């Protein structure tokens, strides 16, 4: 029987994206046998993000949210979502609609023979400087950490809750999750 999954989406000033994300997620999991929940974590947005989360939760029982009392960053929001859920599987996804929720069931399928799966951004919509910075960071990660992931910053991830034992909350966690989990001996696939 498929396992239940919590999909953690950190959001900050994303009022225009919450309802479309909830609809896209429902479509992505419409045919899934997995019991799923979409957990928005509002990082103390200055706009109507929290109200939109409440609206999405009212429209769909799969949706719920957490609201941080102060702006703490993406890593804190992800960590809050992980610790605020208890399902055996966890997924993460950015709230800016650059990630396709339809990729999550594909990554979920990959967990049949590994512990942690992560995507990589194929057609990044980043600036030239950001793309170059990412290449330089990858080069340093390969040399210093002996770990080669194409895109550790890609927020599309699905993993078994056991992997959380290797993690700890710190600023930047969301960028290093695959490296940390792999370094702890879990099998990862990008």
Helices and strands as residue ranges (DSSP letters): E 5-11, H 15-28, E 36-42, H 49-59, E 63-67, H 74-83, E 89-92, H 102-110, G 111-113, E 116-118, H 128-145, E 157-160, G 161-166, H 173-183, E 188-189
